[in-house]
Amino acid sequence: MIRIDNGCSCRDKACIVELYEPLEARNYIGVSAPTLNTYRNEGWLQGIPFQRGYVYTRDQLDAAIKAKNADRINTNVKEIHAS
């Protein structure tokens, strides 16, 4: 994990941004490397370009989990017709 102090002088925890490297991000959301890339390429996950790859904030990872779970729920819902 990469911790970046965004320059705030208050030294509050909210001023420090934690960035997850790809391996940490994969472990956090429970997917493989190709799936992580697919999530990013399809827009499920926003990444921050960093050096030769991407890093991710916890908020971005949580949003990807919620988006994918919502998609799974929507695709598994069957329409029920009253008789």
C-alpha positions as CSV (number, residue, x, y, z in Angstrom):
1,M,0.0,0.0,0.0
2,I,1.2,3.5,-0.8
3,R,0.3,6.3,1.6
4,I,0.4,9.8,0.3
5,D,0.0,12.9,2.4
6,N,-1.9,15.3,0.2
7,G,-0.2,18.3,1.7
8,C,-2.7,19.1,4.3
9,S,-1.0,20.7,7.4
10,C,-3.5,19.2,9.8
11,R,-2.0,15.7,9.8
12,D,-5.6,14.4,10.1
13,K,-6.1,10.8,8.9
14,A,-8.5,12.1,6.2
15,C,-5.6,14.0,4.6
16,I,-3.7,10.8,3.9
17,V,-4.6,8.8,0.8
18,E,-4.0,5.1,0.7
19,L,-3.4,3.7,-2.7
20,Y,-3.7,0.0,-3.4
21,E,-1.3,-1.6,-5.9
22,P,-2.7,-4.2,-8.3
23,L,-1.9,-7.3,-6.2
24,E,-3.5,-5.6,-3.1
25,A,-6.5,-4.5,-5.1
26,R,-7.0,-8.0,-6.5
27,N,-6.9,-9.5,-3.0
28,Y,-9.2,-6.8,-1.6
29,I,-12.0,-7.4,-4.2
30,G,-11.2,-11.1,-4.7
31,V,-10.5,-11.3,-8.4
32,S,-7.6,-12.4,-10.7
33,A,-5.3,-10.1,-12.6
34,P,-7.2,-10.4,-15.9
35,T,-10.5,-9.8,-14.1
36,L,-9.1,-6.6,-12.5
37,N,-8.0,-5.4,-15.9
38,T,-11.4,-6.2,-17.4
39,Y,-13.2,-4.3,-14.6
40,R,-11.0,-1.3,-15.3
41,N,-11.4,-1.6,-19.1
42,E,-15.1,-1.9,-18.9
43,G,-15.5,1.0,-16.5
44,W,-16.5,-1.0,-13.4
45,L,-13.3,0.2,-11.7
46,Q,-11.5,3.5,-12.0
47,G,-7.8,3.4,-11.7
48,I,-5.2,6.1,-11.2
49,P,-2.3,5.8,-13.7
50,F,0.9,5.3,-11.7
51,Q,4.4,4.5,-13.2
52,R,3.7,1.7,-15.6
53,G,0.3,0.6,-14.3
54,Y,-2.5,1.7,-12.0
55,V,-3.2,2.1,-8.4
56,Y,-6.6,2.3,-6.7
57,T,-8.2,4.0,-3.7
58,R,-10.3,2.0,-1.3
59,D,-13.3,4.1,-2.4
60,Q,-12.7,3.0,-6.0
61,L,-12.4,-0.6,-5.0
62,D,-15.6,-0.5,-2.8
63,A,-17.5,1.2,-5.7
64,A,-16.4,-1.6,-8.1
65,I,-17.6,-4.2,-5.7
66,K,-21.0,-2.5,-5.3
67,A,-21.4,-2.0,-9.1
68,K,-20.6,-5.6,-9.9
69,N,-22.9,-6.9,-7.1
70,A,-25.7,-4.7,-8.4
71,D,-25.1,-6.0,-11.9
72,R,-25.2,-9.6,-10.7
73,I,-28.4,-9.0,-8.8
74,N,-30.0,-7.3,-11.8
75,T,-29.1,-10.2,-14.2
76,N,-30.3,-12.8,-11.8
77,V,-33.8,-11.3,-11.3
78,K,-36.6,-13.1,-13.0
79,E,-39.8,-11.5,-13.8
80,I,-42.8,-13.0,-12.0
81,H,-46.1,-12.9,-13.7
82,A,-49.3,-13.2,-11.7
83,S,-51.6,-16.0,-12.9
